Amino acid sequence: MLINVKKDKIFWNKWKINVDFNKQQFNIVTAARIGEEKGQLRMLAVMKKLHDEKFDFIWHLVGNGPYEELVKKYIDENFQN
């Protein structure tokens, strides 16, 4: 799964790994199993603060695991544009 969290758009696309990096934005990349011990939900809380402060960034999260649905739910509930 690839999850992109952008200032203006959030999406996920299972197994689409080809990503064009925008050199005008700050790019953060994480490749890991999506689980409690990896801290993706904590990272999303940080991303939410950056998003609310209008920082121009994109987070590329590549992986899958037991917290995949929780991550999707957090994004749906917390990143409104």
PDB file with one MODEL, atoms N, CA, C and O in Angstrom:
MODEL        1
ATOM      1  N   MET A   1       0.844  -1.177   0.000  1.00  0.00           N
ATOM      2  CA  MET A   1       0.000   0.000   0.000  1.00  0.00           C
ATOM      3  C   MET A   1       0.883   1.232   0.000  1.00  0.00           C
ATOM      4  O   MET A   1       1.898   1.277   0.695  1.00  0.00           O
ATOM      5  N   LEU A   2       0.511   2.199  -0.754  1.00  0.00           N
ATOM      6  CA  LEU A   2       1.171   3.497  -0.767  1.00  0.00           C
ATOM      7  C   LEU A   2       0.153   4.521  -0.310  1.00  0.00           C
ATOM      8  O   LEU A   2      -0.923   4.641  -0.897  1.00  0.00           O
ATOM      9  N   ILE A   3       0.489   5.255   0.733  1.00  0.00           N
ATOM     10  CA  ILE A   3      -0.382   6.318   1.211  1.00  0.00           C
ATOM     11  C   ILE A   3       0.365   7.627   1.027  1.00  0.00           C
ATOM     12  O   ILE A   3       1.483   7.778   1.520  1.00  0.00           O
ATOM     13  N   ASN A   4      -0.225   8.550   0.340  1.00  0.00           N
ATOM     14  CA  ASN A   4       0.352   9.884   0.191  1.00  0.00           C
ATOM     15  C   ASN A   4      -0.487  10.859   0.992  1.00  0.00           C
ATOM     16  O   ASN A   4      -1.699  10.947   0.800  1.00  0.00           O
ATOM     17  N   VAL A   5       0.143  11.576   1.871  1.00  0.00           N
ATOM     18  CA  VAL A   5      -0.539  12.612   2.636  1.00  0.00           C
ATOM     19  C   VAL A   5       0.008  13.946   2.151  1.00  0.00           C
ATOM     20  O   VAL A   5       1.173  14.263   2.394  1.00  0.00           O
ATOM     21  N   LYS A   6      -0.813  14.725   1.474  1.00  0.00           N
ATOM     22  CA  LYS A   6      -0.414  16.024   0.950  1.00  0.00           C
ATOM     23  C   LYS A   6      -1.202  17.110   1.654  1.00  0.00           C
ATOM     24  O   LYS A   6      -2.218  16.852   2.299  1.00  0.00           O
ATOM     25  N   LYS A   7      -0.716  18.320   1.515  1.00  0.00           N
ATOM     26  CA  LYS A   7      -1.438  19.451   2.090  1.00  0.00           C
ATOM     27  C   LYS A   7      -2.839  19.555   1.501  1.00  0.00           C
ATOM     28  O   LYS A   7      -3.782  19.902   2.211  1.00  0.00           O
ATOM     29  N   ASP A   8      -2.985  19.262   0.221  1.00  0.00           N
ATOM     30  CA  ASP A   8      -4.270  19.457  -0.430  1.00  0.00           C
ATOM     31  C   ASP A   8      -4.937  18.168  -0.890  1.00  0.00           C
ATOM     32  O   ASP A   8      -6.043  18.206  -1.429  1.00  0.00           O
ATOM     33  N   LYS A   9      -4.273  17.010  -0.683  1.00  0.00           N
ATOM     34  CA  LYS A   9      -4.842  15.766  -1.174  1.00  0.00           C
ATOM     35  C   LYS A   9      -4.244  14.596  -0.409  1.00  0.00           C
ATOM     36  O   LYS A   9      -3.043  14.561  -0.144  1.00  0.00           O
ATOM     37  N   ILE A  10      -5.088  13.649  -0.061  1.00  0.00           N
ATOM     38  CA  ILE A  10      -4.642  12.441   0.618  1.00  0.00           C
ATOM     39  C   ILE A  10      -5.238  11.263  -0.133  1.00  0.00           C
ATOM     40  O   ILE A  10      -6.436  11.251  -0.415  1.00  0.00           O
ATOM     41  N   PHE A  11      -4.420  10.277  -0.458  1.00  0.00           N
ATOM     42  CA  PHE A  11      -4.944   9.111  -1.144  1.00  0.00           C
ATOM     43  C   PHE A  11      -4.079   7.899  -0.853  1.00  0.00           C
ATOM     44  O   PHE A  11      -2.928   8.026  -0.436  1.00  0.00           O
ATOM     45  N   TRP A  12      -4.632   6.753  -1.073  1.00  0.00           N
ATOM     46  CA  TRP A  12      -3.850   5.534  -1.009  1.00  0.00           C
ATOM     47  C   TRP A  12      -4.163   4.698  -2.234  1.00  0.00           C
ATOM     48  O   TRP A  12      -5.271   4.747  -2.768  1.00  0.00           O
ATOM     49  N   ASN A  13      -3.191   3.941  -2.668  1.00  0.00           N
ATOM     50  CA  ASN A  13      -3.345   3.109  -3.852  1.00  0.00           C
ATOM     51  C   ASN A  13      -2.512   1.852  -3.645  1.00  0.00           C
ATOM     52  O   ASN A  13      -1.282   1.906  -3.665  1.00  0.00           O
ATOM     53  N   LYS A  14      -3.170   0.743  -3.449  1.00  0.00           N
ATOM     54  CA  LYS A  14      -2.471  -0.497  -3.119  1.00  0.00           C
ATOM     55  C   LYS A  14      -1.494  -0.873  -4.229  1.00  0.00           C
ATOM     56  O   LYS A  14      -1.856  -1.021  -5.396  1.00  0.00           O
ATOM     57  N   TRP A  15      -0.249  -1.020  -3.814  1.00  0.00           N
ATOM     58  CA  TRP A  15       0.865  -1.504  -4.634  1.00  0.00           C
ATOM     59  C   TRP A  15       1.262  -0.591  -5.770  1.00  0.00           C
ATOM     60  O   TRP A  15       2.006  -1.022  -6.651  1.00  0.00           O
ATOM     61  N   LYS A  16       0.813   0.629  -5.797  1.00  0.00           N
ATOM     62  CA  LYS A  16       1.320   1.576  -6.791  1.00  0.00           C
ATOM     63  C   LYS A  16       2.533   2.262  -6.167  1.00  0.00           C
ATOM     64  O   LYS A  16       2.387   3.122  -5.299  1.00  0.00           O
ATOM     65  N   ILE A  17       3.695   1.889  -6.599  1.00  0.00           N
ATOM     66  CA  ILE A  17       4.918   2.363  -5.970  1.00  0.00           C
ATOM     67  C   ILE A  17       5.567   3.492  -6.784  1.00  0.00           C
ATOM     68  O   ILE A  17       6.346   4.267  -6.229  1.00  0.00           O
ATOM     69  N   ASN A  18       5.267   3.602  -8.070  1.00  0.00           N
ATOM     70  CA  ASN A  18       5.868   4.650  -8.898  1.00  0.00           C
ATOM     71  C   ASN A  18       5.331   6.008  -8.465  1.00  0.00           C
ATOM     72  O   ASN A  18       4.147   6.301  -8.631  1.00  0.00           O
ATOM     73  N   VAL A  19       6.208   6.829  -7.911  1.00  0.00           N
ATOM     74  CA  VAL A  19       5.807   8.129  -7.381  1.00  0.00           C
ATOM     75  C   VAL A  19       6.684   9.202  -7.994  1.00  0.00           C
ATOM     76  O   VAL A  19       7.907   9.071  -8.025  1.00  0.00           O
ATOM     77  N   ASP A  20       6.064  10.259  -8.479  1.00  0.00           N
ATOM     78  CA  ASP A  20       6.810  11.418  -8.941  1.00  0.00           C
ATOM     79  C   ASP A  20       6.973  12.368  -7.761  1.00  0.00           C
ATOM     80  O   ASP A  20       5.987  12.891  -7.242  1.00  0.00           O
ATOM     81  N   PHE A  21       8.201  12.589  -7.341  1.00  0.00           N
ATOM     82  CA  PHE A  21       8.459  13.496  -6.240  1.00  0.00           C
ATOM     83  C   PHE A  21       8.409  14.933  -6.737  1.00  0.00           C
ATOM     84  O   PHE A  21       8.998  15.268  -7.765  1.00  0.00           O
ATOM     85  N   ASN A  22       7.710  15.762  -6.006  1.00  0.00           N
ATOM     86  CA  ASN A  22       7.622  17.175  -6.324  1.00  0.00           C
ATOM     87  C   ASN A  22       8.780  17.875  -5.633  1.00  0.00           C
ATOM     88  O   ASN A  22       8.832  17.925  -4.404  1.00  0.00           O
ATOM     89  N   LYS A  23       9.691  18.405  -6.397  1.00  0.00           N
ATOM     90  CA  LYS A  23      10.865  19.054  -5.822  1.00  0.00           C
ATOM     91  C   LYS A  23      10.532  20.382  -5.148  1.00  0.00           C
ATOM     92  O   LYS A  23      11.375  20.953  -4.456  1.00  0.00           O
ATOM     93  N   GLN A  24       9.317  20.875  -5.345  1.00  0.00           N
ATOM     94  CA  GLN A  24       8.896  22.116  -4.700  1.00  0.00           C
ATOM     95  C   GLN A  24       8.304  21.870  -3.316  1.00  0.00           C
ATOM     96  O   GLN A  24       8.039  22.818  -2.576  1.00  0.00           O
ATOM     97  N   GLN A  25       8.096  20.613  -2.966  1.00  0.00           N
ATOM     98  CA  GLN A  25       7.548  20.252  -1.667  1.00  0.00           C
ATOM     99  C   GLN A  25       8.593  19.475  -0.872  1.00  0.00           C
ATOM    100  O   GLN A  25       9.535  18.912  -1.429  1.00  0.00           O
ATOM    101  N   PHE A  26       8.399  19.460   0.440  1.00  0.00           N
ATOM    102  CA  PHE A  26       9.219  18.637   1.303  1.00  0.00           C
ATOM    103  C   PHE A  26       8.646  17.226   1.255  1.00  0.00           C
ATOM    104  O   PHE A  26       7.480  17.021   1.592  1.00  0.00           O
ATOM    105  N   ASN A  27       9.458  16.246   0.837  1.00  0.00           N
ATOM    106  CA  ASN A  27       9.021  14.861   0.714  1.00  0.00           C
ATOM    107  C   ASN A  27       9.543  14.044   1.887  1.00  0.00           C
ATOM    108  O   ASN A  27      10.732  14.087   2.204  1.00  0.00           O
ATOM    109  N   ILE A  28       8.645  13.299   2.528  1.00  0.00           N
ATOM    110  CA  ILE A  28       9.000  12.386   3.608  1.00  0.00           C
ATOM    111  C   ILE A  28       8.610  10.997   3.135  1.00  0.00           C
ATOM    112  O   ILE A  28       7.489  10.794   2.669  1.00  0.00           O
ATOM    113  N   VAL A  29       9.523  10.037   3.248  1.00  0.00           N
ATOM    114  CA  VAL A  29       9.259   8.684   2.785  1.00  0.00           C
ATOM    115  C   VAL A  29       9.452   7.705   3.939  1.00  0.00           C
ATOM    116  O   VAL A  29      10.464   7.736   4.639  1.00  0.00           O
ATOM    117  N   THR A  30       8.456   6.832   4.124  1.00  0.00           N
ATOM    118  CA  THR A  30       8.544   5.761   5.109  1.00  0.00           C
ATOM    119  C   THR A  30       8.194   4.458   4.407  1.00  0.00           C
ATOM    120  O   THR A  30       7.144   4.355   3.771  1.00  0.00           O
ATOM    121  N   ALA A  31       9.057   3.475   4.517  1.00  0.00           N
ATOM    122  CA  ALA A  31       8.779   2.132   4.000  1.00  0.00           C
ATOM    123  C   ALA A  31       8.882   1.178   5.178  1.00  0.00           C
ATOM    124  O   ALA A  31       9.969   0.927   5.699  1.00  0.00           O
ATOM    125  N   ALA A  32       7.729   0.649   5.594  1.00  0.00           N
ATOM    126  CA  ALA A  32       7.711  -0.221   6.774  1.00  0.00           C
ATOM    127  C   ALA A  32       6.395  -0.968   6.850  1.00  0.00           C
ATOM    128  O   ALA A  32       5.418  -0.611   6.191  1.00  0.00           O
ATOM    129  N   ARG A  33       6.388  -2.001   7.659  1.00  0.00           N
ATOM    130  CA  ARG A  33       5.142  -2.684   7.985  1.00  0.00           C
ATOM    131  C   ARG A  33       4.292  -1.713   8.787  1.00  0.00           C
ATOM    132  O   ARG A  33       4.802  -1.017   9.666  1.00  0.00           O
ATOM    133  N   ILE A  34       3.006  -1.663   8.491  1.00  0.00           N
ATOM    134  CA  ILE A  34       2.116  -0.716   9.170  1.00  0.00           C
ATOM    135  C   ILE A  34       1.555  -1.400  10.410  1.00  0.00           C
ATOM    136  O   ILE A  34       0.629  -2.208  10.336  1.00  0.00           O
ATOM    137  N   GLY A  35       2.148  -1.051  11.557  1.00  0.00           N
ATOM    138  CA  GLY A  35       1.746  -1.665  12.816  1.00  0.00           C
ATOM    139  C   GLY A  35       2.014  -0.736  13.985  1.00  0.00           C
ATOM    140  O   GLY A  35       2.658   0.303  13.836  1.00  0.00           O
ATOM    141  N   GLU A  36       1.518  -1.118  15.137  1.00  0.00           N
ATOM    142  CA  GLU A  36       1.630  -0.280  16.330  1.00  0.00           C
ATOM    143  C   GLU A  36       3.083   0.072  16.652  1.00  0.00           C
ATOM    144  O   GLU A  36       3.392   1.221  16.966  1.00  0.00           O
ATOM    145  N   GLU A  37       3.958  -0.904  16.576  1.00  0.00           N
ATOM    146  CA  GLU A  37       5.351  -0.677  16.960  1.00  0.00           C
ATOM    147  C   GLU A  37       6.103   0.237  16.003  1.00  0.00           C
ATOM    148  O   GLU A  37       7.168   0.746  16.352  1.00  0.00           O
ATOM    149  N   LYS A  38       5.573   0.455  14.811  1.00  0.00           N
ATOM    150  CA  LYS A  38       6.244   1.304  13.818  1.00  0.00           C
ATOM    151  C   LYS A  38       5.887   2.779  13.958  1.00  0.00           C
ATOM    152  O   LYS A  38       6.595   3.634  13.428  1.00  0.00           O
ATOM    153  N   GLY A  39       4.805   3.090  14.662  1.00  0.00           N
ATOM    154  CA  GLY A  39       4.490   4.476  14.983  1.00  0.00           C
ATOM    155  C   GLY A  39       3.830   5.304  13.899  1.00  0.00           C
ATOM    156  O   GLY A  39       3.897   6.532  13.949  1.00  0.00           O
ATOM    157  N   GLN A  40       3.188   4.669  12.910  1.00  0.00           N
ATOM    158  CA  GLN A  40       2.569   5.456  11.844  1.00  0.00           C
ATOM    159  C   GLN A  40       1.417   6.322  12.353  1.00  0.00           C
ATOM    160  O   GLN A  40       1.216   7.429  11.856  1.00  0.00           O
ATOM    161  N   LEU A  41       0.655   5.833  13.342  1.00  0.00           N
ATOM    162  CA  LEU A  41      -0.435   6.670  13.869  1.00  0.00           C
ATOM    163  C   LEU A  41       0.120   7.888  14.600  1.00  0.00           C
ATOM    164  O   LEU A  41      -0.464   8.971  14.536  1.00  0.00           O
ATOM    165  N   ARG A  42       1.225   7.720  15.283  1.00  0.00           N
ATOM    166  CA  ARG A  42       1.881   8.861  15.933  1.00  0.00           C
ATOM    167  C   ARG A  42       2.390   9.830  14.872  1.00  0.00           C
ATOM    168  O   ARG A  42       2.272  11.046  15.029  1.00  0.00           O
ATOM    169  N   MET A  43       2.951   9.297  13.803  1.00  0.00           N
ATOM    170  CA  MET A  43       3.450  10.136  12.715  1.00  0.00           C
ATOM    171  C   MET A  43       2.303  10.898  12.055  1.00  0.00           C
ATOM    172  O   MET A  43       2.464  12.058  11.675  1.00  0.00           O
ATOM    173  N   LEU A  44       1.144  10.249  11.918  1.00  0.00           N
ATOM    174  CA  LEU A  44      -0.010  10.941  11.344  1.00  0.00           C
ATOM    175  C   LEU A  44      -0.462  12.097  12.226  1.00  0.00           C
ATOM    176  O   LEU A  44      -0.915  13.121  11.714  1.00  0.00           O
ATOM    177  N   ALA A  45      -0.348  11.952  13.533  1.00  0.00           N
ATOM    178  CA  ALA A  45      -0.696  13.060  14.435  1.00  0.00           C
ATOM    179  C   ALA A  45       0.241  14.245  14.197  1.00  0.00           C
ATOM    180  O   ALA A  45      -0.189  15.398  14.223  1.00  0.00           O
ATOM    181  N   VAL A  46       1.510  13.957  13.967  1.00  0.00           N
ATOM    182  CA  VAL A  46       2.479  15.017  13.647  1.00  0.00           C
ATOM    183  C   VAL A  46       2.146  15.636  12.294  1.00  0.00           C
ATOM    184  O   VAL A  46       2.170  16.857  12.143  1.00  0.00           O
ATOM    185  N   MET A  47       1.832  14.785  11.305  1.00  0.00           N
ATOM    186  CA  MET A  47       1.468  15.280   9.977  1.00  0.00           C
ATOM    187  C   MET A  47       0.229  16.167  10.041  1.00  0.00           C
ATOM    188  O   MET A  47       0.132  17.154   9.312  1.00  0.00           O
ATOM    189  N   LYS A  48      -0.718  15.817  10.909  1.00  0.00           N
ATOM    190  CA  LYS A  48      -1.926  16.628  11.078  1.00  0.00           C
ATOM    191  C   LYS A  48      -1.571  18.032  11.560  1.00  0.00           C
ATOM    192  O   LYS A  48      -2.134  19.015  11.079  1.00  0.00           O
ATOM    193  N   LYS A  49      -0.640  18.129  12.505  1.00  0.00           N
ATOM    194  CA  LYS A  49      -0.213  19.445  12.998  1.00  0.00           C
ATOM    195  C   LYS A  49       0.454  20.246  11.881  1.00  0.00           C
ATOM    196  O   LYS A  49       0.189  21.439  11.728  1.00  0.00           O
ATOM    197  N   LEU A  50       1.311  19.599  11.109  1.00  0.00           N
ATOM    198  CA  LEU A  50       1.956  20.280   9.981  1.00  0.00           C
ATOM    199  C   LEU A  50       0.916  20.722   8.955  1.00  0.00           C
ATOM    200  O   LEU A  50       0.975  21.841   8.446  1.00  0.00           O
ATOM    201  N   HIS A  51      -0.019  19.855   8.661  1.00  0.00           N
ATOM    202  CA  HIS A  51      -1.094  20.152   7.713  1.00  0.00           C
ATOM    203  C   HIS A  51      -1.905  21.363   8.185  1.00  0.00           C
ATOM    204  O   HIS A  51      -2.203  22.260   7.396  1.00  0.00           O
ATOM    205  N   ASP A  52      -2.257  21.383   9.465  1.00  0.00           N
ATOM    206  CA  ASP A  52      -3.051  22.486  10.017  1.00  0.00           C
ATOM    207  C   ASP A  52      -2.284  23.808  10.002  1.00  0.00           C
ATOM    208  O   ASP A  52      -2.886  24.878   9.918  1.00  0.00           O
ATOM    209  N   GLU A  53      -0.965  23.730  10.084  1.00  0.00           N
ATOM    210  CA  GLU A  53      -0.120  24.932  10.039  1.00  0.00           C
ATOM    211  C   GLU A  53       0.241  25.328   8.607  1.00  0.00           C
ATOM    212  O   GLU A  53       1.025  26.252   8.394  1.00  0.00           O
ATOM    213  N   LYS A  54      -0.332  24.626   7.629  1.00  0.00           N
ATOM    214  CA  LYS A  54      -0.166  24.931   6.198  1.00  0.00           C
ATOM    215  C   LYS A  54       1.254  24.693   5.674  1.00  0.00           C
ATOM    216  O   LYS A  54       1.687  25.351   4.729  1.00  0.00           O
ATOM    217  N   PHE A  55       1.980  23.745   6.293  1.00  0.00           N
ATOM    218  CA  PHE A  55       3.279  23.372   5.751  1.00  0.00           C
ATOM    219  C   PHE A  55       3.067  22.622   4.441  1.00  0.00           C
ATOM    220  O   PHE A  55       2.141  21.820   4.318  1.00  0.00           O
ATOM    221  N   ASP A  56       3.925  22.885   3.471  1.00  0.00           N
ATOM    222  CA  ASP A  56       3.825  22.268   2.161  1.00  0.00           C
ATOM    223  C   ASP A  56       4.715  21.025   2.142  1.00  0.00           C
ATOM    224  O   ASP A  56       5.935  21.125   2.011  1.00  0.00           O
ATOM    225  N   PHE A  57       4.093  19.858   2.275  1.00  0.00           N
ATOM    226  CA  PHE A  57       4.840  18.610   2.362  1.00  0.00           C
ATOM    227  C   PHE A  57       4.001  17.487   1.783  1.00  0.00           C
ATOM    228  O   PHE A  57       2.802  17.638   1.549  1.00  0.00           O
ATOM    229  N   ILE A  58       4.648  16.371   1.561  1.00  0.00           N
ATOM    230  CA  ILE A  58       3.952  15.139   1.208  1.00  0.00           C
ATOM    231  C   ILE A  58       4.651  14.001   1.935  1.00  0.00           C
ATOM    232  O   ILE A  58       5.879  13.943   1.986  1.00  0.00           O
ATOM    233  N   TRP A  59       3.851  13.091   2.500  1.00  0.00           N
ATOM    234  CA  TRP A  59       4.393  11.916   3.175  1.00  0.00           C
ATOM    235  C   TRP A  59       4.031  10.692   2.355  1.00  0.00           C
ATOM    236  O   TRP A  59       2.854  10.423   2.117  1.00  0.00           O
ATOM    237  N   HIS A  60       5.033   9.956   1.927  1.00  0.00           N
ATOM    238  CA  HIS A  60       4.845   8.719   1.183  1.00  0.00           C
ATOM    239  C   HIS A  60       5.035   7.569   2.159  1.00  0.00           C
ATOM    240  O   HIS A  60       6.137   7.360   2.666  1.00  0.00           O
ATOM    241  N   LEU A  61       3.975   6.827   2.425  1.00  0.00           N
ATOM    242  CA  LEU A  61       4.037   5.677   3.317  1.00  0.00           C
ATOM    243  C   LEU A  61       3.837   4.429   2.477  1.00  0.00           C
ATOM    244  O   LEU A  61       2.777   4.231   1.884  1.00  0.00           O
ATOM    245  N   VAL A  62       4.854   3.595   2.433  1.00  0.00           N
ATOM    246  CA  VAL A  62       4.811   2.375   1.632  1.00  0.00           C
ATOM    247  C   VAL A  62       4.867   1.187   2.578  1.00  0.00           C
ATOM    248  O   VAL A  62       5.798   1.069   3.375  1.00  0.00           O
ATOM    249  N   GLY A  63       3.881   0.311   2.496  1.00  0.00           N
ATOM    250  CA  GLY A  63       3.874  -0.883   3.328  1.00  0.00           C
ATOM    251  C   GLY A  63       2.470  -1.410   3.508  1.00  0.00           C
ATOM    252  O   GLY A  63       1.512  -0.880   2.945  1.00  0.00           O
ATOM    253  N   ASN A  64       2.362  -2.457   4.298  1.00  0.00           N
ATOM    254  CA  ASN A  64       1.063  -2.979   4.678  1.00  0.00           C
ATOM    255  C   ASN A  64       1.219  -3.643   6.041  1.00  0.00           C
ATOM    256  O   ASN A  64       2.333  -3.825   6.532  1.00  0.00           O
ATOM    257  N   GLY A  65       0.103  -3.998   6.636  1.00  0.00           N
ATOM    258  CA  GLY A  65       0.169  -4.619   7.941  1.00  0.00           C
ATOM    259  C   GLY A  65      -1.132  -4.475   8.700  1.00  0.00           C
ATOM    260  O   GLY A  65      -2.125  -3.997   8.151  1.00  0.00           O
ATOM    261  N   PRO A  66      -1.135  -4.887   9.964  1.00  0.00           N
ATOM    262  CA  PRO A  66      -2.369  -4.932  10.743  1.00  0.00           C
ATOM    263  C   PRO A  66      -3.000  -3.570  11.021  1.00  0.00           C
ATOM    264  O   PRO A  66      -4.193  -3.508  11.318  1.00  0.00           O
ATOM    265  N   TYR A  67      -2.243  -2.481  10.936  1.00  0.00           N
ATOM    266  CA  TYR A  67      -2.793  -1.149  11.211  1.00  0.00           C
ATOM    267  C   TYR A  67      -3.191  -0.397   9.943  1.00  0.00           C
ATOM    268  O   TYR A  67      -3.506   0.792  10.002  1.00  0.00           O
ATOM    269  N   GLU A  68      -3.179  -1.070   8.814  1.00  0.00           N
ATOM    270  CA  GLU A  68      -3.486  -0.415   7.539  1.00  0.00           C
ATOM    271  C   GLU A  68      -4.866   0.252   7.571  1.00  0.00           C
ATOM    272  O   GLU A  68      -4.993   1.405   7.158  1.00  0.00           O
ATOM    273  N   GLU A  69      -5.886  -0.438   8.045  1.00  0.00           N
ATOM    274  CA  GLU A  69      -7.231   0.138   8.085  1.00  0.00           C
ATOM    275  C   GLU A  69      -7.324   1.281   9.096  1.00  0.00           C
ATOM    276  O   GLU A  69      -8.037   2.256   8.856  1.00  0.00           O
ATOM    277  N   LEU A  70      -6.618   1.176  10.218  1.00  0.00           N
ATOM    278  CA  LEU A  70      -6.613   2.276  11.198  1.00  0.00           C
ATOM    279  C   LEU A  70      -5.987   3.530  10.611  1.00  0.00           C
ATOM    280  O   LEU A  70      -6.462   4.640  10.852  1.00  0.00           O
ATOM    281  N   VAL A  71      -4.921   3.355   9.841  1.00  0.00           N
ATOM    282  CA  VAL A  71      -4.264   4.498   9.194  1.00  0.00           C
ATOM    283  C   VAL A  71      -5.226   5.147   8.203  1.00  0.00           C
ATOM    284  O   VAL A  71      -5.357   6.371   8.181  1.00  0.00           O
ATOM    285  N   LYS A  72      -5.894   4.349   7.391  1.00  0.00           N
ATOM    286  CA  LYS A  72      -6.865   4.891   6.432  1.00  0.00           C
ATOM    287  C   LYS A  72      -7.987   5.641   7.151  1.00  0.00           C
ATOM    288  O   LYS A  72      -8.381   6.728   6.730  1.00  0.00           O
ATOM    289  N   LYS A  73      -8.498   5.056   8.239  1.00  0.00           N
ATOM    290  CA  LYS A  73      -9.572   5.690   9.003  1.00  0.00           C
ATOM    291  C   LYS A  73      -9.107   7.016   9.588  1.00  0.00           C
ATOM    292  O   LYS A  73      -9.842   8.002   9.540  1.00  0.00           O
ATOM    293  N   TYR A  74      -7.888   7.054  10.146  1.00  0.00           N
ATOM    294  CA  TYR A  74      -7.350   8.294  10.715  1.00  0.00           C
ATOM    295  C   TYR A  74      -7.267   9.375   9.638  1.00  0.00           C
ATOM    296  O   TYR A  74      -7.623  10.529   9.876  1.00  0.00           O
ATOM    297  N   ILE A  75      -6.799   8.994   8.464  1.00  0.00           N
ATOM    298  CA  ILE A  75      -6.679   9.960   7.370  1.00  0.00           C
ATOM    299  C   ILE A  75      -8.062  10.486   6.977  1.00  0.00           C
ATOM    300  O   ILE A  75      -8.247  11.692   6.813  1.00  0.00           O
ATOM    301  N   ASP A  76      -9.022   9.583   6.829  1.00  0.00           N
ATOM    302  CA  ASP A  76     -10.381  10.001   6.454  1.00  0.00           C
ATOM    303  C   ASP A  76     -10.981  10.953   7.474  1.00  0.00           C
ATOM    304  O   ASP A  76     -11.672  11.902   7.105  1.00  0.00           O
ATOM    305  N   GLU A  77     -10.723  10.709   8.759  1.00  0.00           N
ATOM    306  CA  GLU A  77     -11.337  11.495   9.818  1.00  0.00           C
ATOM    307  C   GLU A  77     -10.605  12.806  10.138  1.00  0.00           C
ATOM    308  O   GLU A  77     -11.203  13.723  10.702  1.00  0.00           O
ATOM    309  N   ASN A  78      -9.329  12.899   9.787  1.00  0.00           N
ATOM    310  CA  ASN A  78      -8.532  14.031  10.263  1.00  0.00           C
ATOM    311  C   ASN A  78      -7.978  14.956   9.194  1.00  0.00           C
ATOM    312  O   ASN A  78      -7.518  16.051   9.519  1.00  0.00           O
ATOM    313  N   PHE A  79      -8.006  14.560   7.951  1.00  0.00           N
ATOM    314  CA  PHE A  79      -7.446  15.406   6.894  1.00  0.00           C
ATOM    315  C   PHE A  79      -8.557  15.844   5.959  1.00  0.00           C
ATOM    316  O   PHE A  79      -8.785  15.239   4.912  1.00  0.00           O
ATOM    317  N   GLN A  80      -9.241  16.904   6.354  1.00  0.00           N
ATOM    318  CA  GLN A  80     -10.310  17.477   5.543  1.00  0.00           C
ATOM    319  C   GLN A  80      -9.787  18.733   4.869  1.00  0.00           C
ATOM    320  O   GLN A  80      -9.099  19.537   5.498  1.00  0.00           O
ATOM    321  N   ASN A  81     -10.105  18.902   3.607  1.00  0.00           N
ATOM    322  CA  ASN A  81      -9.670  20.097   2.875  1.00  0.00           C
ATOM    323  C   ASN A  81     -10.843  20.929   2.462  1.00  0.00           C
ATOM    324  O   ASN A  81     -10.669  21.974   1.835  1.00  0.00           O
TER     325      ASN A  81
ENDMDL
END
